[in-house]
């Protein structure tokens, strides 16, 4: 298929898939179901497996991720020469797999592990498990060549994330100029919001101080300056008090914070902010998807929208499994 024909096909096919995606207000359907069996039937056409609840939850998450991967591979394979960034995005799963492998080995567990497969686009040597050095040998992750100590797992995970983000940022520069600018804005906003959310969690749930939090953020520039494109907005909030709304009144995304009801005690709610970010980002991705048909932006935005859907599915699965009141999630979506 020539590039024009492929672009038309991808846009039409991807549009149809997005119309059925559980993102934004449509995610409510995930949280309205009352059992894992019902959730399985909502997501898949296969018969529900007769297995214990814990295993069924794992199967739902694994199958949803593989469905996402298979659909993306089908779309990107329509191009004889896809833009490098499109394949780099797919390799996010390889990067997640190496983090999971490291964590598992650090816990002295070298048993079976089911990696999400992106074959034939994988960069890791999965047949070499559990030898992590051989898994990464000859790849861009070859530096991850030993079993981490327990206290090193999070630090190495941060290094893996940083490398992936820089890889995406670099491949974006190879896009045609109009697409490049849109893609840069999308990636910068996405990882800026991710850093802000992470900083909020560390402030509220771990009572971590500003200096310590700054070490856990993801930076685009090795200088880690206050104006960093990815970390800059997160660095600005590190000294804000979590129970003083006046500090947050000047926050860039103040409209996404939990309400400051007059006369009532206020405390920053990172989970509420994260839910609002998720909803707002999914909406913005859909707008960009339709504003840039027949370009690489279609699959870039599609990838982020569907990854958001995958997060929603995982959240719903865990909520049902742990018997958490899903009305709380529904209220944050609608």
N, C-alpha and C positions, 0 to 999 in steps of 0.2 A: 504494500500500500504506500503511495507517495505521501509526502509530509502533509499536504493540504487535505488529502482524503483521510489520513490518520487523525489529523486535528479535529475534523468534523465528526468522525466516528467517536473519538474519545470524549468530546464535549457532550454529544448526545447520550452516550452510554453513561457517563459520569453523572449527568443531570438526572437521569432516571434513578440511579442509585441513591443520590442525595435526597431525592424526594421521599425516600423510604427510611431515611436515617433518623435515629433516635437522638437528636440534638436539639437544643433550644427548647421550645415549648413541647415538642414531640417526645422529649425524654420523659414526660409525665407518664407515658404508657408503660415505661419500664418500672416505675415506682408504684403503679396501680395494681400490679400483679401481687398475689399473696403467697405464692409458692415457687420453688425453683423449677418444678415441673411445668408450671404455667409460663414461667419466664423462658424456659427452653422452647416451648411451643410457639411463643411469640417471636423468637429469634430465628428458629430453624424449622425446616420441613421434615427432618428426620424424626423417627420415633424416639420418645424420651427413654434414655437408658435406665434400666432398673438397677440402681446402685445407691449406696448410702449418700446422705445429703452432702457431706463434706466432699466426697468424690464428684458428685454431680456439679457442685459449685465450681470445682476445678475444671471439669470438662466444659462447662459453659464458657468460662473465661478463655480457656485454650482454644476452643472451637471458634469463638468470636474473633480472637486475634488472627487465627489462621484464615478465616473468611476474609477479613480485612486485607491480609497479605495477598491472598490469591486474587482478589478483585483488583488490587493495585497492580500486581504483576501483569494481569491480563490487559489492563489499560496501557501501562507503560510499554508493554511488548508490541503494541500497535505501531510504534515508531521503530523504523529500522535503525535510527541513531538518536535515541532519546537524549535530551539535555543531561549533562552529568549530574546536575542537582537532583534530578528525578530519581536516579539510582542511589545517590547519596542519602536521600531521605529514607528510602527503603532500608538502607543499612543501619538505620536507627535500631532495628530489631537485633542486629549483630552486637551493637554496643550494649543494649540492654541484656543480651544473653551473656556477655563476658562479665558484666557486673554481677549477675545472678550466679554465674559459675564461681567467681571469686568469693562471694559471700558463702556459698555452699561449702566450698573447700576450707574456708577459714573456720567453719563450724565443725571441721573434721568429718565431713560427710562427702564421700566420693562415690556414693551410690548412683543409681540411674537418675537422669535429669532429662526432662523433655524440653528441648530448645525450640523456639519458634523458627521454623524453616523458611528462608527466603531463596532457596535454591531456584535457579542457578546463579543468583546474584550475591551469594554469601561470600564474605571475606575470611571467615574463620574456618579452621580445619576441625569440624565437629567430630569426625571419626577418631580424633586423637584424645577425646575426653577419657579420663580425668587429668591428663597431662597438660596443664594450662600453658606451659611454655611451647609445647608442640602445637597446641590449638592456635596460638597467635603467631607462630614462627612464619617469617616471610610476609607478614601483613603489616598494616599501618598501626596495629596494636601490639607489635612484637615486644614493646617495652613492658607490657603486662605479662611477665614471664615467670612468676613465682606465686606460690600460695600466700596470700596476705595474712598478716596477723589480724586478730579480731579488731584491734584498735586502728588498723590501717584501712579497713573495708570502706568506710565512708569517705575517707580522704582520696582513695583510689577511684571510687565511684565518681567523685567530683572531677577528677582529672579526666576520666573517660568522657563525662558529659561535656567538659570544656573542649576536648579534642573534637568531639562530634560537631559541636556548634561552630567551631572555627572551620571545620571541613565544609559545612553547609555554606557558611559565609563566603568562603573562597570560591566554591562552585557557582554561587549566585553571580559572581563577577563575570562569568562566562556567558551569561544570558544577554540577549539583545538589550540595548539601553532602556527602552520603555519598560520592559518586563523586569529588568534589573532593579529599577527604582522601586517598583511596587513590591517586589520580593524582599528587598532590603528593609522596607518599612514593616512588612509583615513579620519577618524574623526578629527584627529589633524589638517590636512591640511584644511579641510572644514571650521572648526570653526576659525582657524587662519585667513584665507582669509575673512571670514565674519566679524571678528573684524577689520581687516585692512580697509575694505570697509566702515564700520560704522564709524571708526575714520576719514577717509577722508571726509565723508559726514558732520560730525560735525565740522571739521576744515573749510571746504569751504562754506557750506551753512548756518552754525549757528555761525561761527566765535568764536567757543568755545576754551578756552585755554586748555593746556595739562592736568592740574590737573583735570579739569572738565570732559574732555573726558575719562580719565582713570576710572572714576566712572561709566561710561556707558558701559564698556567692560565686556565680559564674561570670567571669569577665571576658570581654572580647579582646581587650588590650592587656598585654603582659605587665604593663606599668600599674595596672589596677588603680587608676586615678579616679577622683570623685566625679569626673565627667564621662566615665566609661559608658558607652552606648547601651550596654546590657545591664550594668550594675548601678549606674548613676542614680536612678530614681529610688532604688532600694536603699542606697547609702544615705539618702536624704532623710529617711524616716527612722534611722537607727536610734536617734536620741529623743524621738517623740515618746511621751509617756503614754502607756497603754490605757490609762484611765482618765486622760485629760483630752477631751474632744477639741479644745481650743488649739492644741498642737496640730491636730489633723485637719483643721479648717483650711490650711494652705496646701494640703496634700493634692497632688495632681489628679488622683482618682477618688476624691472625697465622695462623689456621688455613688460610689460602689460600696461604701462603708455601711455597717449596720446603723440604724437610726439613732439619733441623739434626742431622745424624748425629754422635753423640758421638765425639770424637777425630778428627774430620775437619774440614778447612778448609771454612768456609761462606761463600758469597757470594750476595747477592740475585740471583734469577733473574726479571726482569720478564716474560719470555715465559711461564714457568710460572704466575706469578700471573695473568697475563692470561687464560690458558686456564682456570684454575680459576674466575675471575670470570665468564667466559663461560658455563661450565657451571652455576654456581650461579644466575646471573641468569636464564638460560633456564628453569630449574626453578621459580624464584620467580614468573616471569611466567605460566607454565602454571597454577600454583596460583591466582593472582589471576584469570586468565581464567575458570576454572570457579567461583570464589567469587562472581563478579559477573556472572552471565548477564543478558541482556536490558537491559544498560546500555551506556553509551559505553566502559566499561572493557574490554569484549570486543574492540573494535577497537584501543584503545590498546595493550593487552597483545599482541594479535595482531601489530600493527605491529612492536613491538620483538622479538618472537620470530622473525618472518620476516626482519627485518633481520639478526638473528644468523645465521639460516640463510644469508643472502646472503654474509655474511662467511666462513662456513665453506666455501661453494662457491668463493669467490675464493681462499681459502687452499689448498684442495685442488687447484684448477686450477694455481696457481703452483708448488705442490710437485711435481706431476706434470711440468709443463713444464720445471722446473729439475732434475728427477731427484733430489729430496730424499727421504730415507728417511721415508716416511709412518708407519712404526711409532712414531716419536717422538710424532706427533700422537695416534695411537690410544691409547698408554699414558697420555696426559694426559686422555683422555676417559673411559676405562673406570675 
